Amino acid sequence: MARPISTTAIKTARGRANRVVRATKNPSLADPSHLLLVFHSSGFFLLLVDCWRCRIRRSTTSSPRPTPAPPKTYPQQAGTIRKNGYIVIKNRPCKVVEVSTSKTGKHGHAKCHFVGIDIFNGKKLEDIVPSSHNCDVPHVDRTDYQLIDISEDGFVSLLTESGNTKDDLRLPTDDTLTNQIKNGFGEEGKDMILTVMSAMGEEQICAVKEIGAKN
């Protein structure tokens, strides 16, 4: 009949178990409290380490971590931001249309007054920031795509450089630009290049260029 394991046996078993776990090069598994010591019979130690095996298996077969997304903004000192540059005002990406700097007071810093236009919805926003403080500036990118179709519900189908299609953009809210795209592509049958502006997770068609009649 099985008999309880002695204190010495437990210490010996735990020492052996620790060496096994360290061999996995995973320090998070090196806790002897997870080891289940059950019987000591005929001079053999029966060590049930199934829980460890499961943890080791999960550790060694886990999926690689996804590549983090690039940052949407970067810091820039307020005093260095100029007109026609970009700035984040009230969590919106804006183009700076006006900036003025107040003189330094007796007990404070010079302050910059920014007037910006939201690059996606055209709303006017303002902010005042000490000139020595950092502001968030959006990463603004522009990418050209060839227009290959316009759906009835106002979505465009664009051809990427890799030969795939991009179908998640609507025609712009600017009526003049939308009419130029519709007339040139649909009525006049021209090949057209659309420029898509992206910033802070948003995208919008911002320009169009005609490249000739369709073949």
SULCORMO-V952253 format. One record per run of one state. SS is the DSSP state (a for helix, b for strand, c for the rest). FROM is the first residue (numbers start at 1). TO is the last residue. If there is no record, write none. Layout:
ss:SS from:FROM to:TO
ss:SS from:FROM to:TO
This chain:
ss:c from:1 to:2
ss:b from:3 to:3
ss:c from:4 to:6
ss:a from:7 to:23
ss:c from:24 to:26
ss:a from:27 to:29
ss:c from:30 to:31
ss:a from:32 to:34
ss:c from:35 to:35
ss:b from:36 to:41
ss:c from:42 to:43
ss:b from:44 to:48
ss:c from:49 to:49
ss:a from:50 to:61
ss:c from:62 to:72
ss:b from:73 to:77
ss:a from:78 to:80
ss:c from:81 to:85
ss:b from:86 to:89
ss:c from:90 to:91
ss:b from:92 to:101
ss:c from:102 to:110
ss:b from:111 to:118
ss:c from:119 to:123
ss:b from:124 to:130
ss:c from:131 to:133
ss:b from:134 to:138
ss:c from:139 to:140
ss:b from:141 to:150
ss:c from:151 to:154
ss:b from:155 to:159
ss:c from:160 to:164
ss:b from:165 to:170
ss:c from:171 to:174
ss:a from:175 to:187
ss:c from:188 to:189
ss:b from:190 to:199
ss:c from:200 to:201
ss:b from:202 to:213
ss:c from:214 to:215
